[in-house]
Amino acid sequence: MNAKVVTATAADPAARRPLAEDRFAAFVDTVARHLDDHEFGGDAIAAALYLSRFHFDRVMAGIAGEPPGRFRRRLLLERSAYRLVSTSMGLDVAVEAGYSSHEAFTRAFARAFGRPPSVWRADPKRIELPCPNGVHFHPPGGLRMPARAKETSMDLVIAMVEHHQHVLRQLIAAAATLDADRLDQAIELSVEGVDNDPTIRSLLARLVGQMAMWNASMASVPYDFDAERGQSLATIGAVLGEQGPQFLDRVRDVATGNRLAETFVDATCTPARVFSYGGMIAHVLTYAAHRRTLVTGALASAGLPAIDDDPIEWVTQQAG
């Protein structure tokens, strides 16, 4: 059987797309491998891709949506923003980014991020700069391209977070049938636990507050942990009703966009830290599972009907 040869034509954009994507992937790979070689400029990259400089500039600007030189400078500035948050580097940040003087770097950084490096380091925001192609510096030392295929909204991560919030609503409703003494009775553990002096009330407040805390972190606004102390079940339920959908929307956004490996700056930490969205979600679900198990057991010990917090059937149903 003869293989069918498909030739891209100007009238067939779909046929040209794989070639454009392959060229762009090769361009990004070349930039990544030579990001620290500031002598490896446009001419060298064009030669590595077997293109003339004129053709290289025109083609890559069309595919990337920004000139190749601007593309590389943006990635270096994004890495500089990460360095300012994650290290104590001083003037070396400017040198690493390819600037011959601190003044030139400060001007370029301020234009890109809206504030000079010293101010940004004290109050950092998102390290990714706006761009038309979705390629960003990915800490600690790589570049990340957007996925060619997007995942569906009903993937495992989303289903797990939906299940978590579903069980939380059941736990809060069940706890509402208990008196205050039972709500605040210490839950005895035979080993060291995650929380100090856990009770049904405090664990439910932390389970809900954990999502509110990360909503605040991703928005770079402070979170008041004292607000969780002594909360009524009505307040805990109200916070879940407000913060739960916001958290789930964020999870849907990064999961369906295949952005779980993307990072954000948690400026509410001292010092500020950089986390990936996937790592943050894994953190929430891991500690939530422990706390939910304690609350479920405490409610059963109080004589209430058993609440099944195993996600296996929930996830199976969502997948079906």
Phi and psi in degrees as GROMACS dihedral restraints (atoms count N, CA, C in turn):
[ dihedral_restraints ]
;  ai    aj    ak    al  type     phi  dphi    fc
    3     4     5     6     1   -80.1    20    10
    4     5     6     7     1   135.7    20    10
    6     7     8     9     1   -71.8    20    10
    7     8     9    10     1   140.7    20    10
    9    10    11    12     1   -83.0    20    10
   10    11    12    13     1   127.0    20    10
   12    13    14    15     1   -97.7    20    10
   13    14    15    16     1   122.3    20    10
   15    16    17    18     1  -102.3    20    10
   16    17    18    19     1   122.6    20    10
   18    19    20    21     1  -105.8    20    10
   19    20    21    22     1   127.7    20    10
   21    22    23    24     1   -72.4    20    10
   22    23    24    25     1   137.7    20    10
   24    25    26    27     1  -130.2    20    10
   25    26    27    28     1   164.4    20    10
   27    28    29    30     1   -63.7    20    10
   28    29    30    31     1   -24.3    20    10
   30    31    32    33     1   -87.4    20    10
   31    32    33    34     1    -0.5    20    10
   33    34    35    36     1  -127.1    20    10
   34    35    36    37     1    79.0    20    10
   36    37    38    39     1   -59.8    20    10
   37    38    39    40     1   -35.7    20    10
   39    40    41    42     1   -63.4    20    10
   40    41    42    43     1   -34.7    20    10
   42    43    44    45     1   -70.7    20    10
   43    44    45    46     1   -29.2    20    10
   45    46    47    48     1   -78.5    20    10
   46    47    48    49     1   -20.6    20    10
   48    49    50    51     1   -61.3    20    10
   49    50    51    52     1   -46.4    20    10
   51    52    53    54     1   -58.9    20    10
   52    53    54    55     1   -40.4    20    10
   54    55    56    57     1   -62.0    20    10
   55    56    57    58     1   -43.8    20    10
   57    58    59    60     1   -63.1    20    10
   58    59    60    61     1   -42.6    20    10
   60    61    62    63     1   -64.5    20    10
   61    62    63    64     1   -40.9    20    10
   63    64    65    66     1   -65.2    20    10
   64    65    66    67     1   -40.5    20    10
   66    67    68    69     1   -64.4    20    10
   67    68    69    70     1   -41.9    20    10
   69    70    71    72     1   -66.2    20    10
   70    71    72    73     1   -41.6    20    10
   72    73    74    75     1   -61.2    20    10
   73    74    75    76     1   -41.5    20    10
   75    76    77    78     1   -65.1    20    10
   76    77    78    79     1   -38.8    20    10
   78    79    80    81     1   -62.4    20    10
   79    80    81    82     1   -48.1    20    10
   81    82    83    84     1   -62.6    20    10
   82    83    84    85     1   -41.9    20    10
   84    85    86    87     1   -62.3    20    10
   85    86    87    88     1   -41.0    20    10
   87    88    89    90     1   -66.0    20    10
   88    89    90    91     1   -44.2    20    10
   90    91    92    93     1   -60.4    20    10
   91    92    93    94     1   -43.0    20    10
   93    94    95    96     1   -62.5    20    10
   94    95    96    97     1   -42.2    20    10
   96    97    98    99     1   -70.2    20    10
   97    98    99   100     1   -24.4    20    10
   99   100   101   102     1  -118.2    20    10
  100   101   102   103     1    24.2    20    10
  102   103   104   105     1   -61.7    20    10
  103   104   105   106     1   -32.5    20    10
  105   106   107   108     1   -93.5    20    10
  106   107   108   109     1    -1.8    20    10
  108   109   110   111     1   -97.4    20    10
  109   110   111   112     1    92.9    20    10
  111   112   113   114     1   -74.4    20    10
  112   113   114   115     1    -7.7    20    10
  114   115   116   117     1   -85.4    20    10
  115   116   117   118     1   -14.3    20    10
  117   118   119   120     1   -88.4    20    10
  118   119   120   121     1    82.3    20    10
  120   121   122   123     1   -93.5    20    10
  121   122   123   124     1  -158.1    20    10
  123   124   125   126     1   -59.9    20    10
  124   125   126   127     1   -40.1    20    10
  126   127   128   129     1   -62.2    20    10
  127   128   129   130     1   -42.9    20    10
  129   130   131   132     1   -68.6    20    10
  130   131   132   133     1   -40.2    20    10
  132   133   134   135     1   -65.2    20    10
  133   134   135   136     1   -43.0    20    10
  135   136   137   138     1   -59.7    20    10
  136   137   138   139     1   -42.8    20    10
  138   139   140   141     1   -64.5    20    10
  139   140   141   142     1   -39.5    20    10
  141   142   143   144     1   -63.5    20    10
  142   143   144   145     1   -27.1    20    10
  144   145   146   147     1   -97.3    20    10
  145   146   147   148     1     5.9    20    10
  147   148   149   150     1    60.3    20    10
  148   149   150   151     1    43.7    20    10
  150   151   152   153     1  -128.0    20    10
  151   152   153   154     1   150.1    20    10
  153   154   155   156     1   -69.7    20    10
  154   155   156   157     1   158.6    20    10
  156   157   158   159     1   -62.1    20    10
  157   158   159   160     1   -42.0    20    10
  159   160   161   162     1   -61.6    20    10
  160   161   162   163     1   -47.6    20    10
  162   163   164   165     1   -66.0    20    10
  163   164   165   166     1   -39.8    20    10
  165   166   167   168     1   -60.2    20    10
  166   167   168   169     1   -50.6    20    10
  168   169   170   171     1   -60.7    20    10
  169   170   171   172     1   -42.7    20    10
  171   172   173   174     1   -69.7    20    10
  172   173   174   175     1   -45.1    20    10
  174   175   176   177     1   -68.8    20    10
  175   176   177   178     1   -46.9    20    10
  177   178   179   180     1   -69.8    20    10
  178   179   180   181     1   -34.4    20    10
  180   181   182   183     1   -64.4    20    10
  181   182   183   184     1   -36.9    20    10
  183   184   185   186     1   -68.7    20    10
  184   185   186   187     1   -39.7    20    10
  186   187   188   189     1   -75.9    20    10
  187   188   189   190     1   -46.0    20    10
  189   190   191   192     1   -80.6    20    10
  190   191   192   193     1   -22.9    20    10
  192   193   194   195     1    82.3    20    10
  193   194   195   196     1     3.4    20    10
  195   196   197   198     1  -152.4    20    10
  196   197   198   199     1   148.7    20    10
  198   199   200   201     1   -59.0    20    10
  199   200   201   202     1   148.2    20    10
  201   202   203   204     1   -55.4    20    10
  202   203   204   205     1   -39.9    20    10
  204   205   206   207     1   -64.3    20    10
  205   206   207   208     1   -42.5    20    10
  207   208   209   210     1   -65.8    20    10
  208   209   210   211     1   -38.2    20    10
  210   211   212   213     1   -56.4    20    10
  211   212   213   214     1   -49.4    20    10
  213   214   215   216     1   -67.6    20    10
  214   215   216   217     1   -42.3    20    10
  216   217   218   219     1   -63.0    20    10
  217   218   219   220     1   -37.4    20    10
  219   220   221   222     1   -63.3    20    10
  220   221   222   223     1   -43.6    20    10
  222   223   224   225     1   -63.1    20    10
  223   224   225   226     1   -40.0    20    10
  225   226   227   228     1   -65.2    20    10
  226   227   228   229     1   -37.8    20    10
  228   229   230   231     1   -69.3    20    10
  229   230   231   232     1   -37.1    20    10
  231   232   233   234     1   -62.7    20    10
  232   233   234   235     1   -41.3    20    10
  234   235   236   237     1   -64.9    20    10
  235   236   237   238     1   -37.9    20    10
  237   238   239   240     1   -61.7    20    10
  238   239   240   241     1   -40.4    20    10
  240   241   242   243     1   -61.7    20    10
  241   242   243   244     1   -39.9    20    10
  243   244   245   246     1   -65.2    20    10
  244   245   246   247     1   -42.4    20    10
  246   247   248   249     1   -61.4    20    10
  247   248   249   250     1   -39.4    20    10
  249   250   251   252     1   -64.2    20    10
  250   251   252   253     1   -31.2    20    10
  252   253   254   255     1   -83.2    20    10
  253   254   255   256     1   -40.4    20    10
  255   256   257   258     1   -98.2    20    10
  256   257   258   259     1    -8.9    20    10
  258   259   260   261     1  -136.1    20    10
  259   260   261   262     1   174.1    20    10
  261   262   263   264     1  -102.8    20    10
  262   263   264   265     1    17.5    20    10
  264   265   266   267     1   -56.8    20    10
  265   266   267   268     1   140.7    20    10
  267   268   269   270     1  -108.0    20    10
  268   269   270   271     1  -107.1    20    10
  270   271   272   273     1   -64.4    20    10
  271   272   273   274     1   -23.0    20    10
  273   274   275   276     1   -62.2    20    10
  274   275   276   277     1   -24.8    20    10
  276   277   278   279     1   -61.7    20    10
  277   278   279   280     1   -43.0    20    10
  279   280   281   282     1   -65.2    20    10
  280   281   282   283     1   -43.6    20    10
  282   283   284   285     1   -63.5    20    10
  283   284   285   286     1   -44.4    20    10
  285   286   287   288     1   -61.5    20    10
  286   287   288   289     1   -32.6    20    10
  288   289   290   291     1   -81.2    20    10
  289   290   291   292     1    -2.9    20    10
  291   292   293   294     1    92.4    20    10
  292   293   294   295     1    17.5    20    10
  294   295   296   297     1  -101.8    20    10
  295   296   297   298     1   137.3    20    10
  297   298   299   300     1   -78.7    20    10
  298   299   300   301     1   -17.2    20    10
  300   301   302   303     1  -142.1    20    10
  301   302   303   304     1   154.9    20    10
  303   304   305   306     1   -65.1    20    10
  304   305   306   307     1   -34.0    20    10
  306   307   308   309     1   -64.7    20    10
  307   308   309   310     1   -42.7    20    10
  309   310   311   312     1   -64.8    20    10
  310   311   312   313     1   -41.3    20    10
  312   313   314   315     1   -63.6    20    10
  313   314   315   316     1   -43.1    20    10
  315   316   317   318     1   -61.1    20    10
  316   317   318   319     1   -42.5    20    10
  318   319   320   321     1   -63.7    20    10
  319   320   321   322     1   -44.7    20    10
  321   322   323   324     1   -66.4    20    10
  322   323   324   325     1   -41.7    20    10
  324   325   326   327     1   -64.9    20    10
  325   326   327   328     1   -43.5    20    10
  327   328   329   330     1   -64.2    20    10
  328   329   330   331     1   -37.7    20    10
  330   331   332   333     1   -63.9    20    10
  331   332   333   334     1   -39.9    20    10
  333   334   335   336     1   -76.4    20    10
  334   335   336   337     1   -43.2    20    10
  336   337   338   339     1  -106.2    20    10
  337   338   339   340     1    -2.6    20    10
  339   340   341   342     1    80.0    20    10
  340   341   342   343     1     7.3    20    10
  342   343   344   345     1  -161.8    20    10
  343   344   345   346     1   150.8    20    10
  345   346   347   348     1   -69.0    20    10
  346   347   348   349     1   162.1    20    10
  348   349   350   351     1   -55.1    20    10
  349   350   351   352     1   -40.5    20    10
  351   352   353   354     1   -64.0    20    10
  352   353   354   355     1   -39.2    20    10
  354   355   356   357     1   -71.6    20    10
  355   356   357   358     1   -41.0    20    10
  357   358   359   360     1   -63.8    20    10
  358   359   360   361     1   -39.6    20    10
  360   361   362   363     1   -61.7    20    10
  361   362   363   364     1   -36.6    20    10
  363   364   365   366     1   -75.3    20    10
  364   365   366   367     1   -25.3    20    10
  366   367   368   369     1  -145.4    20    10
  367   368   369   370     1    72.4    20    10
  369   370   371   372     1   -75.5    20    10
  370   371   372   373     1   155.2    20    10
  372   373   374   375     1  -124.7    20    10
  373   374   375   376     1  -152.1    20    10
  375   376   377   378     1   -66.6    20    10
  376   377   378   379     1   133.2    20    10
  378   379   380   381     1   -82.4    20    10
  379   380   381   382     1   -17.8    20    10
  381   382   383   384     1   -80.0    20    10
  382   383   384   385     1   128.0    20    10
  384   385   386   387     1   -87.4    20    10
  385   386   387   388     1   151.1    20    10
  387   388   389   390     1   -58.9    20    10
  388   389   390   391     1   139.1    20    10
  390   391   392   393     1  -157.6    20    10
  391   392   393   394     1   158.2    20    10
  393   394   395   396     1   -87.4    20    10
  394   395   396   397     1    -5.0    20    10
  396   397   398   399     1  -116.4    20    10
  397   398   399   400     1    -7.4    20    10
  399   400   401   402     1    76.1    20    10
  400   401   402   403     1     9.6    20    10
  402   403   404   405     1   -94.6    20    10
  403   404   405   406     1   126.8    20    10
  405   406   407   408     1  -136.7    20    10
  406   407   408   409     1   162.4    20    10
  408   409   410   411     1   -67.1    20    10
  409   410   411   412     1   133.0    20    10
  411   412   413   414     1  -117.3    20    10
  412   413   414   415     1   107.7    20    10
  414   415   416   417     1   -58.9    20    10
  415   416   417   418     1   148.6    20    10
  417   418   419   420     1   -88.5    20    10
  418   419   420   421     1   -14.6    20    10
  420   421   422   423     1  -160.5    20    10
  421   422   423   424     1    38.6    20    10
  423   424   425   426     1  -141.3    20    10
  424   425   426   427     1   179.9    20    10
  426   427   428   429     1  -115.2    20    10
  427   428   429   430     1   148.9    20    10
  429   430   431   432     1  -127.7    20    10
  430   431   432   433     1   127.6    20    10
  432   433   434   435     1   -95.7    20    10
  433   434   435   436     1   150.8    20    10
  435   436   437   438     1   -65.7    20    10
  436   437   438   439     1   149.6    20    10
  438   439   440   441     1   -69.7    20    10
  439   440   441   442     1   147.2    20    10
  441   442   443   444     1   -70.7    20    10
  442   443   444   445     1   -35.5    20    10
  444   445   446   447     1  -115.1    20    10
  445   446   447   448     1   134.3    20    10
  447   448   449   450     1   -90.1    20    10
  448   449   450   451     1   145.2    20    10
  450   451   452   453     1   -80.5    20    10
  451   452   453   454     1   158.1    20    10
  453   454   455   456     1   -75.0    20    10
  454   455   456   457     1   163.9    20    10
  456   457   458   459     1   -73.0    20    10
  457   458   459   460     1   -17.2    20    10
  459   460   461   462     1  -101.8    20    10
  460   461   462   463     1    52.4    20    10
  462   463   464   465     1   -89.5    20    10
  463   464   465   466     1   178.8    20    10
  465   466   467   468     1   -61.8    20    10
  466   467   468   469     1   -42.9    20    10
  468   469   470   471     1   -61.7    20    10
  469   470   471   472     1   -46.3    20    10
  471   472   473   474     1   -63.8    20    10
  472   473   474   475     1   -44.8    20    10
  474   475   476   477     1   -60.4    20    10
  475   476   477   478     1   -39.0    20    10
  477   478   479   480     1   -65.0    20    10
  478   479   480   481     1   -41.8    20    10
  480   481   482   483     1   -68.8    20    10
  481   482   483   484     1   -39.1    20    10
  483   484   485   486     1   -61.9    20    10
  484   485   486   487     1   -42.1    20    10
  486   487   488   489     1   -62.5    20    10
  487   488   489   490     1   -43.5    20    10
  489   490   491   492     1   -57.2    20    10
  490   491   492   493     1   -46.5    20    10
  492   493   494   495     1   -70.3    20    10
  493   494   495   496     1   -33.8    20    10
  495   496   497   498     1   -61.8    20    10
  496   497   498   499     1   -47.1    20    10
  498   499   500   501     1   -65.9    20    10
  499   500   501   502     1   -38.4    20    10
  501   502   503   504     1   -58.7    20    10
  502   503   504   505     1   -42.6    20    10
  504   505   506   507     1   -61.9    20    10
  505   506   507   508     1   -38.2    20    10
  507   508   509   510     1   -65.9    20    10
  508   509   510   511     1   -42.6    20    10
  510   511   512   513     1   -64.6    20    10
  511   512   513   514     1   -42.3    20    10
  513   514   515   516     1   -64.8    20    10
  514   515   516   517     1   -42.2    20    10
  516   517   518   519     1   -63.8    20    10
  517   518   519   520     1   -41.2    20    10
  519   520   521   522     1   -67.3    20    10
  520   521   522   523     1   -41.4    20    10
  522   523   524   525     1   -64.3    20    10
  523   524   525   526     1   -26.7    20    10
  525   526   527   528     1   -65.9    20    10
  526   527   528   529     1   -14.4    20    10
  528   529   530   531     1   -86.6    20    10
  529   530   531   532     1    -5.0    20    10
  531   532   533   534     1   -96.4    20    10
  532   533   534   535     1   157.9    20    10
  534   535   536   537     1   -83.4    20    10
  535   536   537   538     1   171.1    20    10
  537   538   539   540     1   -62.8    20    10
  538   539   540   541     1   -37.4    20    10
  540   541   542   543     1   -60.5    20    10
  541   542   543   544     1   -41.1    20    10
  543   544   545   546     1   -73.4    20    10
  544   545   546   547     1   -34.8    20    10
  546   547   548   549     1   -62.3    20    10
  547   548   549   550     1   -35.4    20    10
  549   550   551   552     1  -102.1    20    10
  550   551   552   553     1     8.7    20    10
  552   553   554   555     1   -71.6    20    10
  553   554   555   556     1   135.7    20    10
  555   556   557   558     1   -63.7    20    10
  556   557   558   559     1   137.4    20    10
  558   559   560   561     1   -92.0    20    10
  559   560   561   562     1   115.2    20    10
  561   562   563   564     1   -81.2    20    10
  562   563   564   565     1   131.1    20    10
  564   565   566   567     1  -119.3    20    10
  565   566   567   568     1   144.7    20    10
  567   568   569   570     1   -88.4    20    10
  568   569   570   571     1    -7.2    20    10
  570   571   572   573     1  -133.4    20    10
  571   572   573   574     1   169.4    20    10
  573   574   575   576     1   -65.4    20    10
  574   575   576   577     1   130.9    20    10
  576   577   578   579     1  -103.2    20    10
  577   578   579   580     1  -173.3    20    10
  579   580   581   582     1   -81.1    20    10
  580   581   582   583     1   -37.0    20    10
  582   583   584   585     1  -111.1    20    10
  583   584   585   586     1   149.3    20    10
  585   586   587   588     1   -80.7    20    10
  586   587   588   589     1   130.4    20    10
  588   589   590   591     1    49.7    20    10
  589   590   591   592     1    58.8    20    10
  591   592   593   594     1   -69.4    20    10
  592   593   594   595     1   141.3    20    10
  594   595   596   597     1  -132.8    20    10
  595   596   597   598     1   169.6    20    10
  597   598   599   600     1   -58.5    20    10
  598   599   600   601     1   -45.3    20    10
  600   601   602   603     1   -63.3    20    10
  601   602   603   604     1   -48.6    20    10
  603   604   605   606     1   -67.3    20    10
  604   605   606   607     1   -35.6    20    10
  606   607   608   609     1   -69.1    20    10
  607   608   609   610     1   -40.8    20    10
  609   610   611   612     1   -64.3    20    10
  610   611   612   613     1   -40.6    20    10
  612   613   614   615     1   -63.0    20    10
  613   614   615   616     1   -38.8    20    10
  615   616   617   618     1   -73.0    20    10
  616   617   618   619     1   -37.4    20    10
  618   619   620   621     1   -59.8    20    10
  619   620   621   622     1   -42.5    20    10
  621   622   623   624     1   -77.9    20    10
  622   623   624   625     1   -42.8    20    10
  624   625   626   627     1   -62.6    20    10
  625   626   627   628     1   -27.7    20    10
  627   628   629   630     1   -60.9    20    10
  628   629   630   631     1   -41.2    20    10
  630   631   632   633     1   -70.6    20    10
  631   632   633   634     1   -39.1    20    10
  633   634   635   636     1   -63.6    20    10
  634   635   636   637     1   -38.2    20    10
  636   637   638   639     1   -62.4    20    10
  637   638   639   640     1   -44.4    20    10
  639   640   641   642     1   -73.7    20    10
  640   641   642   643     1   -31.0    20    10
  642   643   644   645     1   -58.5    20    10
  643   644   645   646     1   -43.8    20    10
  645   646   647   648     1   -65.5    20    10
  646   647   648   649     1   -42.3    20    10
  648   649   650   651     1   -62.0    20    10
  649   650   651   652     1   -44.2    20    10
  651   652   653   654     1   -68.9    20    10
  652   653   654   655     1   -21.9    20    10
  654   655   656   657     1   -95.0    20    10
  655   656   657   658     1     0.7    20    10
  657   658   659   660     1    58.6    20    10
  658   659   660   661     1    43.8    20    10
  660   661   662   663     1  -124.2    20    10
  661   662   663   664     1   152.8    20    10
  663   664   665   666     1   -66.1    20    10
  664   665   666   667     1   155.0    20    10
  666   667   668   669     1  -123.6    20    10
  667   668   669   670     1   133.0    20    10
  669   670   671   672     1   -96.4    20    10
  670   671   672   673     1   100.7    20    10
  672   673   674   675     1   -65.9    20    10
  673   674   675   676     1   -27.2    20    10
  675   676   677   678     1   -63.0    20    10
  676   677   678   679     1   -22.1    20    10
  678   679   680   681     1   -65.2    20    10
  679   680   681   682     1   -20.4    20    10
  681   682   683   684     1   -79.6    20    10
  682   683   684   685     1   -17.7    20    10
  684   685   686   687     1   -70.5    20    10
  685   686   687   688     1   124.3    20    10
  687   688   689   690     1    65.8    20    10
  688   689   690   691     1    21.8    20    10
  690   691   692   693     1   -63.8    20    10
  691   692   693   694     1   142.4    20    10
  693   694   695   696     1   -74.1    20    10
  694   695   696   697     1   158.3    20    10
  696   697   698   699     1   -63.7    20    10
  697   698   699   700     1   -31.6    20    10
  699   700   701   702     1   -63.6    20    10
  700   701   702   703     1   -41.4    20    10
  702   703   704   705     1   -67.7    20    10
  703   704   705   706     1   -42.7    20    10
  705   706   707   708     1   -59.3    20    10
  706   707   708   709     1   -43.5    20    10
  708   709   710   711     1   -64.5    20    10
  709   710   711   712     1   -38.7    20    10
  711   712   713   714     1   -66.3    20    10
  712   713   714   715     1   -40.4    20    10
  714   715   716   717     1   -64.1    20    10
  715   716   717   718     1   -40.8    20    10
  717   718   719   720     1   -61.8    20    10
  718   719   720   721     1   -41.8    20    10
  720   721   722   723     1   -62.4    20    10
  721   722   723   724     1   -30.5    20    10
  723   724   725   726     1   -89.3    20    10
  724   725   726   727     1   -48.5    20    10
  726   727   728   729     1   -84.3    20    10
  727   728   729   730     1   -30.0    20    10
  729   730   731   732     1   -58.3    20    10
  730   731   732   733     1   -52.5    20    10
  732   733   734   735     1   -61.0    20    10
  733   734   735   736     1   -36.2    20    10
  735   736   737   738     1   -62.9    20    10
  736   737   738   739     1   -44.4    20    10
  738   739   740   741     1   -64.7    20    10
  739   740   741   742     1   -43.4    20    10
  741   742   743   744     1   -64.5    20    10
  742   743   744   745     1   -36.8    20    10
  744   745   746   747     1   -62.4    20    10
  745   746   747   748     1   -40.1    20    10
  747   748   749   750     1   -65.2    20    10
  748   749   750   751     1   -42.0    20    10
  750   751   752   753     1   -62.7    20    10
  751   752   753   754     1   -45.1    20    10
  753   754   755   756     1   -59.4    20    10
  754   755   756   757     1   -42.1    20    10
  756   757   758   759     1   -60.5    20    10
  757   758   759   760     1   -49.0    20    10
  759   760   761   762     1   -77.3    20    10
  760   761   762   763     1   -31.9    20    10
  762   763   764   765     1   -73.4    20    10
  763   764   765   766     1   -46.6    20    10
  765   766   767   768     1   -71.9    20    10
  766   767   768   769     1   -22.7    20    10
  768   769   770   771     1   -90.8    20    10
  769   770   771   772     1     6.0    20    10
  771   772   773   774     1    54.8    20    10
  772   773   774   775     1    44.0    20    10
  774   775   776   777     1  -116.0    20    10
  775   776   777   778     1    22.1    20    10
  777   778   779   780     1   -62.5    20    10
  778   779   780   781     1   -26.5    20    10
  780   781   782   783     1   -87.1    20    10
  781   782   783   784     1    -7.2    20    10
  783   784   785   786     1   -68.3    20    10
  784   785   786   787     1   157.5    20    10
  786   787   788   789     1  -116.0    20    10
  787   788   789   790     1   160.6    20    10
  789   790   791   792     1  -140.1    20    10
  790   791   792   793     1   156.7    20    10
  792   793   794   795     1   -92.6    20    10
  793   794   795   796     1   122.9    20    10
  795   796   797   798     1   -92.3    20    10
  796   797   798   799     1    91.4    20    10
  798   799   800   801     1   -76.3    20    10
  799   800   801   802     1    -7.7    20    10
  801   802   803   804     1   -80.1    20    10
  802   803   804   805     1   -13.7    20    10
  804   805   806   807     1   -77.8    20    10
  805   806   807   808     1   157.1    20    10
  807   808   809   810     1  -126.5    20    10
  808   809   810   811     1   105.8    20    10
  810   811   812   813     1   -76.3    20    10
  811   812   813   814     1   170.4    20    10
  813   814   815   816     1   -61.6    20    10
  814   815   816   817     1   147.4    20    10
  816   817   818   819     1  -130.9    20    10
  817   818   819   820     1   161.4    20    10
  819   820   821   822     1  -111.7    20    10
  820   821   822   823     1   127.4    20    10
  822   823   824   825     1  -125.4    20    10
  823   824   825   826     1   154.3    20    10
  825   826   827   828     1   -89.1    20    10
  826   827   828   829     1   154.1    20    10
  828   829   830   831     1   -63.6    20    10
  829   830   831   832     1   -41.1    20    10
  831   832   833   834     1   -62.8    20    10
  832   833   834   835     1   -41.5    20    10
  834   835   836   837     1   -63.2    20    10
  835   836   837   838     1   -40.5    20    10
  837   838   839   840     1   -63.0    20    10
  838   839   840   841     1   -44.3    20    10
  840   841   842   843     1   -65.4    20    10
  841   842   843   844     1   -41.6    20    10
  843   844   845   846     1   -61.2    20    10
  844   845   846   847     1   -40.0    20    10
  846   847   848   849     1   -61.2    20    10
  847   848   849   850     1   -47.8    20    10
  849   850   851   852     1   -60.2    20    10
  850   851   852   853     1   -48.7    20    10
  852   853   854   855     1   -69.1    20    10
  853   854   855   856     1   -33.8    20    10
  855   856   857   858     1   -64.8    20    10
  856   857   858   859     1   -52.3    20    10
  858   859   860   861     1   -72.6    20    10
  859   860   861   862     1   -29.5    20    10
  861   862   863   864     1   -64.5    20    10
  862   863   864   865     1   -39.6    20    10
  864   865   866   867     1   -61.4    20    10
  865   866   867   868     1   -41.7    20    10
  867   868   869   870     1   -63.4    20    10
  868   869   870   871     1   -47.5    20    10
  870   871   872   873     1   -68.5    20    10
  871   872   873   874     1   -39.4    20    10
  873   874   875   876     1   -61.0    20    10
  874   875   876   877     1   -41.1    20    10
  876   877   878   879     1   -61.7    20    10
  877   878   879   880     1   -41.4    20    10
  879   880   881   882     1   -64.0    20    10
  880   881   882   883     1   -44.7    20    10
  882   883   884   885     1   -65.9    20    10
  883   884   885   886     1   -42.5    20    10
  885   886   887   888     1   -59.5    20    10
  886   887   888   889     1   -44.5    20    10
  888   889   890   891     1   -65.5    20    10
  889   890   891   892     1   -40.0    20    10
  891   892   893   894     1   -66.4    20    10
  892   893   894   895     1   -38.0    20    10
  894   895   896   897     1   -66.7    20    10
  895   896   897   898     1   -39.2    20    10
  897   898   899   900     1   -65.0    20    10
  898   899   900   901     1   -39.8    20    10
  900   901   902   903     1   -64.8    20    10
  901   902   903   904     1   -25.6    20    10
  903   904   905   906     1   -82.0    20    10
  904   905   906   907     1     1.8    20    10
  906   907   908   909     1    91.0    20    10
  907   908   909   910     1     9.6    20    10
  909   910   911   912     1   -85.6    20    10
  910   911   912   913     1   156.4    20    10
  912   913   914   915     1   -58.8    20    10
  913   914   915   916     1   146.8    20    10
  915   916   917   918     1   -64.5    20    10
  916   917   918   919     1   140.2    20    10
  918   919   920   921     1  -112.0    20    10
  919   920   921   922     1   122.9    20    10
  921   922   923   924     1   -84.8    20    10
  922   923   924   925     1   111.6    20    10
  924   925   926   927     1  -105.8    20    10
  925   926   927   928     1    14.4    20    10
  927   928   929   930     1   -74.3    20    10
  928   929   930   931     1   125.0    20    10
  930   931   932   933     1   -79.7    20    10
  931   932   933   934     1    -1.2    20    10
  933   934   935   936     1   -61.5    20    10
  934   935   936   937     1   -45.8    20    10
  936   937   938   939     1   -72.1    20    10
  937   938   939   940     1   -38.4    20    10
  939   940   941   942     1   -59.5    20    10
  940   941   942   943     1   -51.0    20    10
  942   943   944   945     1   -64.9    20    10
  943   944   945   946     1   -39.7    20    10
  945   946   947   948     1   -62.0    20    10
  946   947   948   949     1   -42.3    20    10
  948   949   950   951     1   -65.4    20    10
  949   950   951   952     1   -40.9    20    10
  951   952   953   954     1   -65.1    20    10
  952   953   954   955     1   -37.6    20    10
  954   955   956   957     1   -71.7    20    10
  955   956   957   958     1   -27.1    20    10
